[in-house]
């Protein structure tokens, strides 16, 4: 049995994220009080900037273990990301080690962060992978939708995948919700239905977040 991601490491990562994110941008955090104070939680985060993960890690009220593509674990980033409790995942296969680690985080009452779109894109939750539904139904953990809204479509960016430095970035946490239908079923049909429910909830949250922030 491989060692589970470090909860202490994730807290260290949160403190590093706070310093970095508030040093480089101007985060505005809304709805953090909605995050359950204890017990397993899944953050479902839209993904349009490379800073989305570090931003949520830094401003969330609880330490977060993100599922991160293995391609990010290069050179010195590999021991660093593992050291701060992040979960390496191979997206090209059924990565059983990553699944075990992610479920282990939830079983220990921790917070798992997932980009349900699978990769950085429009950040509109239009295309969801089934992984989020699997983890939510299997663990019974509530999902908290998280919208990260930056200045991605405005001039002034030095790097395309990042909002302009010192610009405002809004992070909006939504109401927790259950993905399953209460039956505990994990069949393909049940997961497909759960994915549909999740997509509606996440899209509605994003729409509300944009209205709230004027983005």
Secondary structure, 3 states (H helix, E strand, C coil): CCCCCCHHHHHHHHHHHHHHHHHHCEEEEECHHHCCCCCCEEEEECCCCCCHHHHHHHHCCCCEEEEEEHHHCCCHHHHHHHHCCCEEECCCCCCHHHHHHHHHHHHCCCEEEECCCCCCCCCCCCCCCCHHHHHHHHHCCEEEEEEEECCCCCCCCCCCCCCCCCCEEEEEEEEEECCCCCCCCCCHHHHHHHHHHHHHHHHHHHHHHHHHHCC
